[in-house]
Amino acid sequence: MGARRASKDADRRIGRRALLIGGTAAAVGSAVLARDELGRLWWRVPGVEKPRKAGEVDYTGARWVAASEANWRLADRPDDYGIDMVVVHVTQGSFASAVKAFQDPEHQAAAHYIVRKDGRITQMIRELDVAYHAGNRDYNERSIGIEHEGFVDRPQDFTDEMYAASARLTAGICKRYGIPVDREHIIGHVEVPGTDHTDPGPHWDWDRYMKLVERAHTARA
């Protein structure tokens, strides 16, 4: 009787110990799994926001013009979402029309940058924030969007100045975030899964562009 009771007490102690150990392990596992998601939601906590300076740009020489807050969302990239891609767009309109659209809260889309035909660059959304530019949430969260002034069916819109300026911009982004300079990580909007866009279109010279990006990237080494 005494021996059986002692055995049961020992079993209970072992059971409680196993439960504690198992519960701790499960809690640790859950914490590890939840850490990434919590990191992505940090900015939703009232009063929490990454320090920012009004008008600050990520690319030296860019001009700041703010997009509507309805066309992007606050984030803390690359800490909450890794950046591993650049998406090339064409505005299908003038520079002025693109700025107007990106400042319109009803537009529901905007890119981080616009490159003009004369090579001047305007930044409208900080790189640390998620721009609604790709039409795919996952791609939005992991990429920088660069618009180019012009139309996909007008090869004359893609000027030497535009190619050179855009290549330097893309090379700088790749250098900042360790993005490989290749066509798997520098893509056109048309290549984003689920999109119905065709830009940058058949007249965008990818071979020329990638050579310019590679050259600019090497010069930054």
N, C-alpha and C positions, 0 to 999 in steps of 0.2 A: 504494500500500500504506500509506504513512505518512499520507496524506490520509484514507483509509478508517478507519484506526485512530483518528486524531484525531477523526473524525466520530462513531465509535462511543463513544469516551470522552465526548464532549460529550453524546451521547444518554443515556448512562448517568447523567451528572451531572444532566441535565435530568429524567430519569426519577426519580432519587432525590429531587431537589428537589420534583418534583410530588408524589411519595409522601409526603414530609415535610409539605408544605403541606396536601395532602388529608387526611392522617392527623390533623394538628393541627386542621383545620377540623371533621373528624368528631368528634374528641375534645371540642372546644368545644361542638359541637351536642349530643353525648350528655350532656355536663355540664349544659347548659341544660335538656335534657329530664328529666334525673334529679334536678335540684335540688328540684323540687316534691315528688317522692316521698321523697327523702332528708329533706326538711323535715318530712314527715309521720311519718317513722320515728325522729326524733331521740330521742324519749322511750323507745324500746326499748333504747337503749344503756345498759349497766349504770352506775348512779350518776348518770344525767342525769335531772333532774326540775325543772320550772319551780318557782320558789320559791312556797310556799303557807303560809298561816297557818291553823291549826286553827280551825274555826268561822267563818271569814271568809265574808261574804256579798257578792254582787254588787249587790244591791238594798237600799238603806237602809231599815231597818224590818222586813226579813224576819228570820224566826227560822231558825236553822240546825239541821237534823236530818239526819244523814248517811244516804244510801242505801247499800245493800250494794255493795261494789266489784264484785260479779259483774254488776251491772245497768248499768254504764257503763264507759268506758275513758278512761285518761289521754290528754290531748291538749294542744295549745298554741294553741287557737283565739284569735283569727282568723288567726294566723300560719301554721298548717299547713292549716287548713280555714277558708275564708271563711264567715261567718255572714250569711245573707241572708233568713232566714225565721223566723217564729214559728208554731208549731203549737198550736192550741187543742184541749184534750181535756176530757172529763168523766169523773170517776172511776168512775161506776156503783157508788157506795157512799159510805160516810161518809169523813170526813177520816182518822179513826183507821184504818180498813181500808186506805186508800190508803198511809198511812205504813207499816203493817205489811207490805203487799205489796212496797213498794219497798225495805224492809230485809231481805226474804227473798231469799237468793241463788238459790233455785230459781225465783223469779218471772221472772227474765231480762228484766225491763223496769222502767223508772223514768223519771220526768220531772224536769226541773230544778226546777220549782216546783209547789206546790199552793196554790190560792187557796180559802179557806174561805168559807162562806156569810156569815159576819160580816165578811168583807173582810180577815181576817188572812192573811198570806202566809208560807209555809214554803219555804225553799230546801233541796233535798236533794242537788243536784249542782252543782258550779261551772260557770259558763257556758263556761269555757275547755275543759271536758271534754265528751266525746261521750256523751250519754245514749241508752239504748236505749228510745226512746219511740214512734217513728213506724212501726216495722215495715218500714222501707226504709233500707238502709245509707246511701245518698246523702243522703236527707233527714235522717237522724240527724246526719250529719257537718256539715250546713250550717244546722241549725236549733236553736232553743231551744224546749223543750216546756213548756207550762203546763197543769197539770191543774186542774179546777174541781170542788169537792165537789158531789155530787148524782147525779141520774139523768136520762138524756136525755128520758124521758117525763114528767118532773115539772117543768113550767115554774116552779112556785113555788120550786124550789131555786135558780134564778138570781136572786138578790136584787140590790137596788140597790147594796148594799155590795160585793157580789162584782163586779158589772160595773165599778164605779168603781175598785176596787183593781186589778183585772186590767188595765183600760185604762191606768192609770198605770204598771203594771209593763211592759206591752207597749210603751208610748210610750218608756220609758226604754231598753229593749232596742234599739228602732229608732234612737233617738238615738245610742246607744253605737256601733253598728255601721253606721250610715248606711243602714238598711233603709227602703225606701219604705213609707209608710203607705197601703197599698192591699190589696185582696183577692187579689192575686197573690203577696204576700209575707207576709200574715197569713191563714193558712188553717186549716180544720178538719181533724182527723185523718181524717175520711171522704174528704178530697180528696187524701190521699197515695196515689200509685200503688201498687197491689198490696196495699193493706190491706183487711181485712174488717171494720173498725170503722165505726160509724155516727155516732160523736160528733163535734161536740157536739150533733147532733140537730136536729130541726125547730123546737124551741122556743127555741133559742139565737137571740137577736135581733141579727143581724149589723149591721143598719143602726144600731141604737142603739149597739152596741159600737164600731163604726168611728168614729162621731161622737165618742164619748168618748175614743178613742185619739187622734184628730186634735186634739181640744181640749187634751188633756194634752201632746201632742207640741209643739203651738204654744206652750204655756205654758212649756216647757223651752227655747225658743229664746233 
